Amino acid sequence: MSLEWLPRDNAPKDHSISYQGVWGTEPPCTVFEKTPLLNAVGKPVEGLSVARITLNNPAQYNSYTTQMVKGVIAALQSASVDRSVTAVVLTGAGHQAFCTGGNTKEYAEYYAGRPEEYGAYMDLFNSMVDGILNCKKPVICRVNGMRVAGGQEIGMACDLAVSSDLAVFGQAGPRHGSAPVGGASDFLPWFLTMEDAMWNCISCELWSAYRMKQKGLISRVVPVLKKDGRSVPNPEVTTDTWLRDGQIVYGEFKQGKELEEAKALKKSCQVDLVQLDAEVNRIIWHLSNLFPGCLQTSIDSVRAKKRLFWDQAKAASRQWLMTNMMGEAFLGFTAFNTRKLTGRDTIDFIKYRQLIAAGRMLDQEFFEQVLPSPTR
């Protein structure tokens, strides 16, 4: 089998930062807007505003393209120096996803096999994380849906997180050809116990918003389902604490018949993010009634602990990630990007390990043996 059937994009990317044309309205893009600061009763406050940065790529679960990353960087810089802005809200379009990380189509079709190009992209990604950690305003992550992979990493760089109870959290790198060294391996040990941080980082499991609230990763969880005008907590997740095999269980996904019944109930409900926005506004109004200088110094002091590991590791992580684009990343992103053609989204991991154990060279023949074949 030849790999000539793989889709490829040979148009060079522009990795320079330009503040012209980086925001837009047609996805995939970054939307930057300023809205009035709202007081405790929802009335606009004259002369003060909130900056809202939206990852607008809902068809691909708000995964960020190179252009979108540049848009976030520009938006953060603009919000940081805007005297009227009291806080920044980073969110995604729609209700299915906050962000699922880098755009795997772009990764597979352009960056895979081009390590220097991916290194330039990672400089932009690092600048995006730095932009959050350097912003001279509080940055709130409005988690409107799944927060996975690089989406989890930029979310943890934010100062506070308010989540829809339909959201899930986790990493995906080791399953799809990367490692969560764009912030997850740096930030997770600050939020979770070391073993929880380790398992969440490497297992590729998705954890519920309720579980993450209990473990301290996020500040608030808000029900967003409504049925007959009443709020309905996510029915797919356990919200009672109980013991199973000697361990406390909370916020886990239901199984079997319970899960099927929960899915049916969920399908009969409407998604309404009004309460999510109200909780975000309450936090911003609370922060707005504090001395801004004292507030920002406090925020920067806490951020310094996140940056302790992030700043130490980001350069080395960039180098490893760009090199990895010649091997496991090429395989992982290609398999995921071609899943509609092959029926599988991962490589044959056991075959891969067998070939590695035999000392095989990573060449085209090797790749052909582990990648899924197109169905015809």
Secondary structure, DSSP 8 states (H G I E B T S, - for coil): --STTS----S----S--SSS-B-SSSSEEEEEEEEEE-TTS-EEEEEEEEEEEEE-GGGTT-B-HHHHHHHHHHHHHHHH-TTEEEEEEEESTTTEEE-SB-HHHIIIIITT-HHHHHHHHHHHHHHHHHHHH-SS-EEEEE-SEEETHHHHHHHHSSEEEEETT-EEE--HHHHT--STTTHHHHHHHHS-HHHHHHHHHS---EEHHHHHHHTS-SEEE--EEETTEEE--TTB--S-EEETTEEE-S-B--HHHHHHHHHHHHTSEE--HHHHHHHHHHHHHHHTS-HHHHHHHHHHHHHHHHHHHHHHHHHHHHHHHHHTTTHHHHHHHHHHTHHHHS-SS--HHHHHHHHHTT---SHHHHHHHS-----
